[in-house]
Amino acid sequence: MAEAEIIVDGKKLEYEGLFQPGELYTVIDELMAQRTFDKNEYRNFEYVHEGHKQIDMELRPYKKLSDYIKVEIRIKIRATNLKHVEIEKNGVKKKYYHGKVKVVFVTYLITDYENAWETKAFYFLARMLVDKFIYKGYLSEAKAIGVSVTNEAYDEIRSYLNMHRYKT
């Protein structure tokens, strides 16, 4: 069984104001493509209530650093009380949503994700020794990659959302 270690636990970003959910998704998607993470949209729901909407989305982009190590970032987005707003600027009308957005990041370092070392008890012991002594530097480098990409995604989303703060 693969072993998952949490390297970023529950980094949160909250925002209330104008934004476009499609653009928010695009910001995340482009950043992960630049960092060569594979796309994995785990969940995407839109609930329509009387007078407002709610969006629940979970993205799980991942990057296989080798046949043994994988970094996975879970990005949970919940947008509530979304209401349509049209803004006219320089004679051009644009449609936005006004509401609350909460983004939570959890980053995992997953080792032996193909379960190659789980067939026999001796292999399991060997894997523990290899992780502890031989792959120690490689694992810390993989953790650093996960943390830096998570922080970069956090900063990018925060910049996008703050960009819309002054559009009214």
N, C-alpha and C positions, 0 to 999 in steps of 0.2 A: 504494500500500500504506500502510496506517495506520502511524503512528509511535507507539511506546509508550515512555514514559520511566518508569523505576522511581523513585517518590518515597519509598516506605517499603520497605526491603528486609529481609525475614526477621525481623521483630519476633516474639519467641518468648515463649510462656507455658507453663509446665509445672506440673502439679498431680498429686498422688496422694492419693486419699481417696474420699469418698462423693459421688455426684452422680447426676442423672438425665439421660441423653442427650436425651430429649425436651424437658426444661426448658432445657437448654443451647441447643438449636436455637431454642426459642421466644424466649429472651433475645436472640439474634442477630437473629432475624427481626423482632421488635418494634422493636429499635433501628434497623434499616435502614428499616423502614416509617416510623418517626418522622422520619428524615432524608431521606425520599422517594427512597430507592434502590430500584431494581427488583430483584426476586428472580431469582436464577439458581443453581439447584442443579446444579452440574456433575457431581458424583460422590457417590454415597452407597452404600457397601457395608458389609455386616455379615457377618463370618466367625464361624462357630460351631465352636469346638474342644471337645475333651473337657474339661469342667470350667470353661471360660471362653469369653469372646467377645472379638472385636476389631471396632472400628468405624473405617472410613476414610471421611471426608467432605471434600468440597471445595465451598465456596460461593463464588460470584463475583457478589456484588451490584454493580450499576453504576448510575451516574447520568449521564444525558446533560445536560450543562450548556448545550449549544447543538448546532447541526447539525455543528459542527466538533470540539468537545471533549467527551470522556467520561472519567469517573473510574471505575476498576474496582478493587475490593478483593478479593483472593483470600485466603480464609480456609481453611486446611487443618487439619482436626481429625483426630487419630489417638488413639483410646482403646484401650489394650491391657490384657490380663489382667483383664477385667471379670468380676466374680463377683456373683451376686445376694446381696443382704443385706436382711433385713427388720428394720425398727426400729420399736419400739412406744413411742409418746410420748403421754401423757395418754389411754391406752386406745385409741389409733388406730394401726393398723399401716400403715406406708408401705414401698414397695419402692424400693430404691436399688441402684446398682451401686457396687462398690468396685474401683478400678483406677487406672491412670495415664492422664493426658490431656496431650497436647501440641497446642498451637494455634500456628500460624505465620501471620503476616500479611504479604502483599506487596501494595503498592498501586501502581497504574499510572495515569499520565496518558496518555490515548490521543488523538492529534490526527488529524484527517482520517479518522475511522473509516468513513466512507461512500465513501472513495476518490474524492472529487470533484475533487481537485487532482492526480491521477495520470495523466490522459489524455494530456497532452503534456509535453514537457521544459520548455517555457516556464512552464507552470502549476506544475511542481515547483519551479522557481527562484523564481517569485513567492510560492509558499507559504513557502519558507524565509525570504524577505525579510519577509513579513508576520509570521511567527512571531517573528522576531528584533527587529523594530522596532515594529510596530503592536500586536500581541497580547501583548507582553511583560508588561504589567500584568495582563491578563486570564488569562494562563497561570499567573502566580505566584499569583493569587487562586484558581484552580482547584487548584493544588498545595496551597495552604493548606487548602482544603476537604477534600481527600483525606487529608491528614495529621491534621486534627482529628477526622474521623470514624473513622479507623483507631485513633487514640489513645483515643477514646471507646469504641469497641468493645472494645479491649484492657482498659480499666478496668472496663467493664461485665461482661465475662466473668470477669475476675479477682475482682471483687466477688461474683459469683454462686458461683464455685467456693470462695472462702474462707468464704462463708456456710455451707457444708456441713461445714467443717472441724471444727466443734464440736458436731455433732449426735449423736455417739456416746455 
